[in-house]
Amino acid sequence: MKEELLEIYNSLYDKYGPQNWWPGEGLEIAIGAVLTQQTNWKNVEKALQQLKNADCMNVDCLKKIPIEKLEELIKSSGYYRIKAKRLKNLIDLLSIDSQPNREALIAVNGLGDETADSILLYMFEKEYFVIDSYTFRILNRLGLYNGQNYLELQQIFMDSLPNKLQLYQEYHALLVKHAKICCTKSNPKCDSCILSKRCLYNSK
Ligand code: SF4
């Protein structure tokens, strides 16, 4: 598995180049990770801009702002009532612990594995491989992993890859890129796919 995962990374990197994720820095990354749940990034960008315009991209403001006002500012990201609550929960944690570990983040109501690991990998620059629906799709189709178990697939990546921050960040971003423009949910573009020779889906 180790060799296959590195070869896939190299193929994707050769094809798409460095992705330099994640947009924003510091707290903006954590907020983006919460807001991007079940929506696309364009909608998140609008909400992030609204927060910036209101001078509320900081722990102090996010702690003090009434939840109704926060809901209004992040409305474009969808599910804004739930997300406003999740943001408040996250800010409660960050206001008492500016460097939370994975257990603390996971304990925040509404933060799942993917959101917690995105915050750890991109905001706190800790080596946690982020798994998402795109990772499952590509790995399932390639025939390298059968199932939908987040922690299991994360462990496979982390056991197989060198423990390097930039590699983890780039690999996740490259898988997202590949899933969005080539290995799409329906009608994947297998004829032009850089991974087609090793893909089981393609040979069916
Ligand atoms: S060959 Fe097709 S199914 Fe396989 S990874 Fe490429 S696009 Fe996805």
Boltz pocket constraint, residues with backbone or C-beta under 6 A from the ligand:
constraints:
  - pocket:
      binder: B
      contacts: [[A, 138], [A, 141], [A, 142], [A, 182], [A, 183], [A, 184], [A, 188], [A, 189], [A, 190], [A, 191], [A, 193], [A, 194], [A, 195], [A, 196], [A, 197], [A, 199], [A, 200], [A, 201], [A, 202]]
      max_distance: 6.0
